[in-house]
Amino acid sequence: MILNDINAPYLDALYRINSKKRLGRQRAFKSFLSILLIKSARQKTAVLASFLTGLFCNWITSEELSGILNAIRIYEWKDFISEKIKLNKKVISIVWSGKKWFKTFNISTAASLIASCCGATVAKIWSSATSSLTGSRDILTCLWAKSTIPQSKIIWIINNLNFWFFPIEESIPKFDKIYWWIFYAPHILSYILPALVSPVYLDGIVYWIAWNNLEITKELLYKYKFPSFSIVSSQVNNIHFIDEISWIWFSKIIRYHNKEFSRWIHCFYKELGLYGWKFTDIQQWISKEENIQFFLNSISNSWNIHKNYIVALNASELLLMAWIVKSFKEGFYKSMEAIKSNNSDYDTFFWYAVRSTGIFCRPSCASRLPKKENVTIFQKVEQAVEAGYRPCKRCRPLGKPVSKEEWVF
């Protein structure tokens, strides 16, 4: 590899990083923009990885990170930080650093769905997997979600269903092409970038981070004027962290709520009596299909209560940010109730039919998940009947659903 321009700003920045010198905001901006403009893809990848990893090891400042974010904004030729759609209701989101040590099933998407069933309006940022087997985009597209919906239709969906998702890859497409696949551990952009790419204005955000330094994220979320936020990390040991609230390990939380900061360290298995866990209760499984089934089990009254616990814990933080509950404990029990009852909030918005069985169901039907290629979505129940599908005897889409007890009997 040949570094063609000996006067390129990124070369001086790399020497400063190696000498543990601060770059400052302006030098960070110029050096990072010069990296993004390197013509050779191979050289750009090598320099980008060195630059971001080196700054992470040097404990980057929020000012330096602001300079790097401005460089990405110039490179994209798009103000993804300031240009937001304002809805006529409070919208919250859940974002994550990813790249955690212990790979779990997709908890963030499950928690978002449960929070929306409890009354929160959630605009979920999704992405494809890099270091894990299945990301939120992989899960949702396997469950019939489409990312190619016009923006006007998406706004209608959020206003009526309280839930939708936005691909991070489409918010910063040029930068994403050179960035998303490089890293397998947290780095400096893990501190803030996912929080800024939502096309919708967010009234509250829950930010999961797989690292112990939550202060930079706090400074930047406050700097970019998020009205309400919480930052979460769960500590496994002094080296390893996961980016979600967990009842297994200690969870560290910084909240900015009611215009006040607070800091918490929780041990939820003691505080809420959540005992009897195993690592296998929340880890990702060996295939994409098994991960999807684990995801579905986590949001239904399934045989594994510990999956339900971790989803309810993280949904609870979303409910706090949405002003729906007054305490974390109240949010946890509200979320658990939504999981146990197979919440039917979406039952009047669409129905799905299964070609292999000739049956159509409510979204809340507790039957086994059909294959994606066998599913047809109908916006009206009459459309399913006219297409020749029979109503499910379990969820009774034409009448009152059968209770779990009645079905077992």
C-alpha positions in Angstrom: 0.0 0.0 0.0 1.4 3.4 -0.9 0.2 6.6 0.8 0.3 8.9 -2.2 0.0 12.4 -0.6 2.6 13.0 2.1 0.8 16.3 3.0 -2.6 14.7 3.5 -4.2 15.8 6.8 -4.8 12.2 7.9 -1.0 11.4 7.9 -0.3 14.2 10.4 -3.4 13.0 12.5 -2.1 9.4 12.6 1.3 10.6 13.9 -0.5 12.7 16.5 -2.6 9.8 17.6 0.4 7.5 17.9 2.0 10.2 20.1 -1.2 10.4 22.2 -1.7 14.0 21.3 -5.2 15.6 21.0 -6.4 16.5 17.5 -9.1 19.1 18.4 -12.3 19.6 16.6 -10.9 21.3 13.4 -8.0 18.9 12.8 -10.3 15.9 13.4 -12.7 17.3 10.8 -10.1 17.9 8.2 -8.2 14.6 8.7 -11.4 12.5 8.6 -12.7 14.2 5.5 -9.3 13.6 3.8 -9.7 9.9 4.7 -13.1 9.7 3.1 -11.8 11.3 -0.1 -9.0 8.7 -0.6 -9.5 7.2 -4.0 -8.1 3.7 -3.3 -10.7 1.6 -1.5 -8.1 -0.6 0.0 -6.0 2.3 1.3 -9.2 4.1 2.6 -10.3 1.0 4.6 -6.8 0.6 6.2 -6.5 4.3 7.1 -10.1 4.5 8.4 -9.7 1.5 10.6 -6.4 2.8 12.0 -7.8 6.3 12.6 -11.0 5.3 14.4 -9.3 2.5 16.5 -6.4 4.8 17.5 -8.8 7.5 18.6 -10.8 5.0 20.6 -7.7 3.9 22.5 -6.8 7.5 23.2 -10.1 8.3 24.8 -11.5 10.7 22.2 -13.2 13.9 23.3 -16.7 15.0 22.4 -15.3 18.0 20.4 -13.1 15.7 18.3 -16.1 13.4 17.6 -18.2 16.4 16.6 -15.6 17.3 14.0 -15.7 13.8 12.6 -19.5 13.9 12.4 -19.3 17.1 10.5 -16.9 15.4 8.0 -19.5 12.6 7.4 -22.2 15.2 6.9 -20.1 17.0 4.2 -19.2 13.7 2.6 -22.8 12.7 2.4 -23.8 16.2 1.1 -26.7 15.8 3.5 -27.5 17.3 6.9 -28.7 14.0 8.4 -28.1 15.6 11.9 -30.5 18.6 11.7 -33.0 17.7 8.9 -35.8 15.8 10.7 -39.5 15.2 10.1 -41.6 16.4 13.0 -44.7 14.3 13.8 -47.8 15.5 15.7 -47.0 13.0 18.5 -44.2 12.1 20.8 -41.8 9.7 19.1 -39.0 7.7 20.8 -36.4 5.4 19.5 -33.9 2.7 20.6 -30.4 2.6 19.1 -27.3 0.6 19.9 -23.6 0.6 19.5 -23.5 -3.1 18.5 -20.2 -5.0 18.4 -20.8 -6.5 21.9 -18.8 -9.4 23.3 -21.7 -11.7 24.0 -24.0 -12.2 21.0 -27.7 -12.2 21.9 -30.9 -12.6 20.0 -32.4 -9.4 18.6 -33.6 -7.7 21.9 -33.9 -4.1 20.6 -36.6 -5.0 18.0 -38.5 -7.1 20.5 -38.4 -4.3 23.1 -39.5 -1.7 20.6 -42.6 -3.8 19.6 -43.6 -4.4 23.2 -43.2 -0.7 24.1 -45.4 0.2 21.1 -48.0 -2.3 22.2 -48.0 -0.5 25.6 -48.7 2.9 24.0 -45.3 4.3 23.0 -44.7 5.5 19.4 -41.4 4.0 18.4 -39.3 4.9 15.3 -36.8 2.0 15.3 -33.4 2.4 13.5 -32.5 -0.9 11.9 -29.5 -2.4 10.2 -28.1 -5.6 8.8 -25.9 -7.8 10.9 -22.1 -7.3 10.9 -20.7 -9.2 13.9 -23.9 -11.0 14.8 -25.9 -13.6 12.9 -29.1 -11.6 12.5 -29.5 -7.8 12.8 -32.9 -6.0 13.2 -33.2 -5.6 9.4 -32.6 -9.3 8.9 -35.3 -10.2 11.5 -37.9 -7.8 10.2 -37.5 -8.5 6.5 -37.9 -12.2 7.3 -41.2 -11.2 9.0 -42.6 -9.5 5.9 -41.4 -6.0 6.6 -40.5 -3.8 3.6 -38.0 -1.0 3.6 -39.0 0.4 0.2 -42.1 2.3 1.4 -42.6 6.0 0.4 -41.9 8.4 3.3 -45.5 9.7 3.3 -46.8 6.2 3.8 -44.2 5.6 6.6 -45.5 8.7 8.5 -49.0 7.4 8.2 -47.9 4.0 9.6 -46.1 5.6 12.5 -49.1 7.7 13.4 -51.5 4.8 13.2 -49.5 1.7 14.3 -47.1 3.4 16.8 -44.2 1.6 15.2 -41.9 1.6 12.1 -38.3 1.3 11.3 -35.7 3.3 9.3 -32.6 1.6 7.7 -29.4 3.2 8.9 -27.8 2.2 5.6 -30.2 4.5 3.7 -29.6 7.5 6.0 -25.8 7.6 5.3 -25.5 5.4 2.1 -22.1 6.7 0.9 -20.4 6.4 4.3 -22.1 3.1 5.0 -20.5 1.4 2.0 -17.0 1.9 3.3 -17.7 1.6 7.0 -20.3 -0.9 8.1 -18.4 -4.2 7.6 -15.0 -3.1 8.9 -15.4 -3.3 12.7 -16.2 -6.1 15.1 -15.7 -4.3 18.4 -16.9 -0.9 19.6 -15.1 2.2 18.3 -15.6 6.0 18.5 -18.6 6.3 16.2 -20.3 3.7 18.4 -20.7 6.5 20.9 -23.2 8.6 18.9 -23.7 8.0 15.1 -26.7 5.6 15.3 -28.6 8.2 17.4 -28.3 10.9 14.7 -29.4 9.1 11.6 -33.2 8.9 12.2 -35.1 10.9 9.6 -37.8 11.6 12.2 -37.4 14.0 15.1 -37.1 12.1 18.3 -38.6 13.3 21.6 -36.7 10.6 23.5 -34.1 8.0 22.9 -32.6 4.9 24.6 -29.0 4.4 23.6 -27.4 1.0 24.3 -23.6 1.0 24.3 -21.2 -2.0 24.7 -18.6 0.0 26.6 -18.1 1.6 30.0 -17.5 5.3 29.0 -21.1 6.7 28.8 -20.0 10.3 29.4 -19.1 11.2 25.8 -22.5 9.9 24.6 -24.2 11.9 27.3 -22.3 15.1 26.3 -23.1 14.6 22.6 -26.8 13.7 23.0 -27.1 16.9 25.2 -25.1 18.9 22.6 -27.4 17.8 19.8 -30.4 18.8 21.9 -32.2 15.4 22.4 -35.1 16.4 24.8 -34.9 13.2 26.8 -32.5 10.2 26.7 -31.0 7.3 28.6 -27.7 5.6 28.0 -27.3 2.0 29.0 -24.5 -0.5 29.3 -24.3 -3.8 31.2 -21.0 -4.9 32.6 -19.9 -8.5 32.4 -16.4 -7.8 33.8 -13.8 -5.1 33.4 -13.3 -5.9 29.8 -16.6 -7.1 28.3 -19.9 -5.3 28.1 -23.3 -5.8 26.3 -25.4 -3.0 24.9 -28.7 -3.6 26.6 -30.2 -3.7 30.1 -29.7 -7.1 31.6 -30.9 -8.8 34.7 -27.9 -11.1 34.6 -25.1 -8.5 35.1 -24.9 -5.0 36.6 -26.5 -2.4 34.3 -25.2 1.2 34.3 -27.7 3.9 33.2 -27.4 7.7 32.7 -30.8 9.4 32.2 -31.7 12.9 31.1 -35.4 13.2 31.9 -37.5 16.2 33.1 -34.4 18.3 32.3 -32.4 16.6 35.0 -29.5 14.2 34.9 -29.4 11.0 37.0 -27.0 8.1 37.2 -28.0 4.5 38.3 -26.3 1.2 38.8 -28.9 -1.6 38.8 -28.7 -5.2 39.7 -32.1 -6.3 38.5 -32.0 -10.0 39.4 -32.0 -8.8 43.0 -34.3 -5.7 42.6 -37.0 -7.6 40.7 -36.3 -11.2 41.9 -35.4 -12.4 38.4 -33.4 -15.6 39.3 -32.7 -18.9 37.6 -31.1 -17.6 34.3 -28.7 -19.3 32.0 -26.5 -17.7 29.2 -28.4 -19.7 26.7 -31.6 -17.9 27.6 -30.5 -14.8 25.7 -27.7 -15.8 23.4 -28.1 -15.9 19.6 -28.6 -19.4 18.1 -26.9 -21.2 15.3 -29.1 -20.4 12.3 -31.1 -17.4 11.2 -34.4 -19.4 11.4 -33.7 -20.3 15.0 -32.9 -16.7 15.9 -36.2 -15.6 14.4 -38.1 -18.2 16.4 -36.2 -17.1 19.6 -37.2 -13.5 18.8 -40.9 -14.5 18.4 -40.7 -16.5 21.7 -39.4 -13.4 23.5 -42.5 -11.3 22.7 -45.1 -14.0 23.3 -46.1 -16.0 26.4 -43.6 -18.7 25.6 -41.9 -21.5 27.5 -38.8 -19.4 28.3 -39.7 -16.7 30.8 -36.1 -15.4 30.8 -36.3 -14.2 27.2 -39.5 -12.3 28.2 -37.7 -10.8 31.2 -34.9 -9.2 29.2 -37.3 -7.8 26.5 -39.5 -6.4 29.3 -36.6 -4.7 31.0 -35.5 -2.9 27.9 -39.1 -2.0 26.9 -39.5 -0.5 30.3 -36.8 2.1 29.6 -38.6 3.0 26.4 -41.8 3.5 28.3 -40.0 5.8 30.8 -38.7 7.9 28.0 -42.2 8.1 26.5 -43.8 9.3 29.7 -46.1 6.3 29.8 -44.9 5.0 33.2 -43.5 6.8 36.3 -40.9 4.2 37.4 -38.8 1.5 35.8 -40.5 -1.2 37.9 -44.0 -0.1 36.7 -42.7 -0.3 33.1 -41.3 -3.8 33.6 -44.6 -5.2 34.8 -46.6 -3.4 32.2 -44.3 -4.8 29.5 -44.5 -8.3 31.0 -48.3 -8.1 30.9 -48.3 -7.1 27.2 -46.0 -10.2 26.5 -48.2 -12.6 28.5 -51.4 -11.4 26.9 -50.2 -11.6 23.3 -51.2 -7.9 22.9 -53.7 -7.5 20.1 -53.3 -3.8 19.3 -52.5 -4.5 15.6 -55.4 -6.9 15.1 -57.6 -4.4 13.3 -54.9 -3.0 11.0 -54.0 -6.1 8.9 -54.4 -9.8 8.6 -52.1 -12.4 7.2 -52.9 -15.5 5.2 -50.8 -18.7 4.7 -51.0 -20.2 1.2 -49.8 -23.6 2.3 -52.7 -24.0 4.8 -55.3 -21.8 3.1 -56.0 -20.1 6.5 -55.8 -16.4 7.5 -55.1 -15.1 11.0 -54.9 -12.0 13.2 -51.3 -10.6 13.8 -51.6 -11.8 17.5 -52.3 -15.4 16.6 -50.2 -17.7 18.8 -49.9 -20.3 16.0 -46.5 -21.4 14.7 -44.7 -18.8 12.4 -45.3 -19.7 8.7 -42.6 -19.4 6.1 -42.2 -15.9 4.6 -42.8 -17.1 1.0 -46.2 -18.6 2.0 -47.5 -15.4 3.5 -49.9 -12.8 2.0 -50.9 -9.6 3.9 -54.4 -8.2 3.6 -55.5 -4.7 4.9 -59.1 -5.8 5.2 -60.5 -9.1 6.5 -63.0 -9.2 3.5 -60.0 -9.3 1.1 -58.8 -12.5 2.7 -62.2 -14.1 2.5 -62.7 -13.1 -1.1 -59.3 -14.6 -1.9 -60.6 -17.9 -0.7 -58.8 -18.2 2.7 -60.6 -19.8 5.7 -60.5 -18.1 9.1 -58.2 -19.6 11.7 -60.0 -21.6 14.3 -57.6 -20.5 17.0 -57.5 -16.7 16.7 -60.9 -16.4 15.0 -60.3 -13.3 12.8 -64.0 -13.1 12.1 -65.1 -13.2 15.7 -63.9 -13.4 19.3 -60.4 -15.0 19.7 -60.1 -18.3 21.6 -58.4 -17.9 25.0 -55.3 -19.9 25.7 -57.2 -21.9 28.3 -60.0 -22.7 25.9 -57.6 -23.7 23.2 -55.6 -26.1 25.5 -58.9 -27.6 26.7 
